[in-house]
């Protein structure tokens, strides 16, 4: 019959492991936790959606810039200049904010896989 003493003299626990192996969250928890797997999948889907929205906004910004340049060249579009310029700036701002959100979510996704622990930085 096997007992806890079959582990030997404790050498198994003394073997040095790489940090990434020791602190691996995905294999030790996430892949077997339904809640975490669902949260991870939703976060990844949100990132994909936000990236798509950002790409569409960038295209819209290019179109708006074309209108702005056209209104500078031609007198017929001058009335649209102010609104087009405002929409262009708003679109660029929205792109920037979407990309910041994507960056934040990507950092969240990383935490499902690995979180480094440094004792000297803890209270």
N, C-alpha and C positions, 0 to 999 in steps of 0.2 A: 504494500500500500504506500502511496506516495504522501509525503508530508512536506511541510514548509522547509524542512532541513535539506531537502533534495536540491535546493538552490545553491548549495555549496557554502563557502565561507563568506558570502556577501560580495564576491568579486563582480557579480552581475550588476550590482548597484554602484560599483566604483568605476565601471567602464565609462570613459569620457564620451559624451555624445555631442554632436554639433548642436548649436543653439537652434537652428532651424528645425531639427528633428525633435528636440526637447520641447520647444514652444509651438509646435505645429498644431494649430487649432482645428484645421479642416479634418485631418485624419483622426484626431483624438475626440472630436465632438461634432462639428458641423455636419459631416456627411451622414451621421446616424441620428441627428436631431431634426425631426420634421419641421418644427417651428423655425429653426435656423436655416434649413434648406429652402423653405418657402420665402423667408425674408431675403435670402441671398438671391433667389431667382427674381423676386419682385424688384430688388434694387438694380440688378443687371438689366431687366426690362426697362426700368425707368431711365437708366443711363442711355440705352439705345434710343428710346423715344426722345429724350432731350437732345441727343446728338443729331437726330433727324430734324427736329425743330430748328436747331441752330443752323443746319445746312440750308433749310428752306428760308430762314430769315436772312442768311447771307446772300442768297439769290435775290430775294426781294430788295435787299439793300443795293445790290448792283443795278437792279431795274430802276430804283428810285434815284440813284446817282445819275443814271442816263437821263432821266427827266430833268434833274437839276441842271446838268450840263446843257441839255437842249433848251431849257428856259433861259439860260444865260446867253445863248447864241441867238435865239429867236425871240421876237417880241410877243409872239402868240402865246407862249407858255409862261410869261412873266407872272401872271396871277397865281400860278401853281408853285412858283418858286419857294415861297415861305412855307407852305404846307408840305411840299416835297422834302425840303431841307429838314424840317422838323421830323417828318416820318423817317427819314434816313438816319438821323441822330438817334431817334427812339429805337429803330431797328438795330443799330449798332450796340446800343446800351443793352437791349434785350439779349443779343448774342453774347455779350460779355457776361451778363448775369447767368445765362444758361450754362456757359462754359465753366463758370465758378461753381455752379451747383453740381455739374458733372464731376469736377475735380473733387468736391466734397464727398460725393457718393462713391467715387473710386477709392478714396481713403477708407470709407466705411466697408467696402467690399474687401479690401486688404485685411481688415480686422477679422473677417471670417476665416482667413487662412493662417495668419501669423501675427502675433503681437509680441514685440520684444519687451523684455523685462530687465531693467537695470536697477539693481538694489540701491545704488548710490543716489538715484534721483527720487526715491520714495521716502516718505516721512517716517 
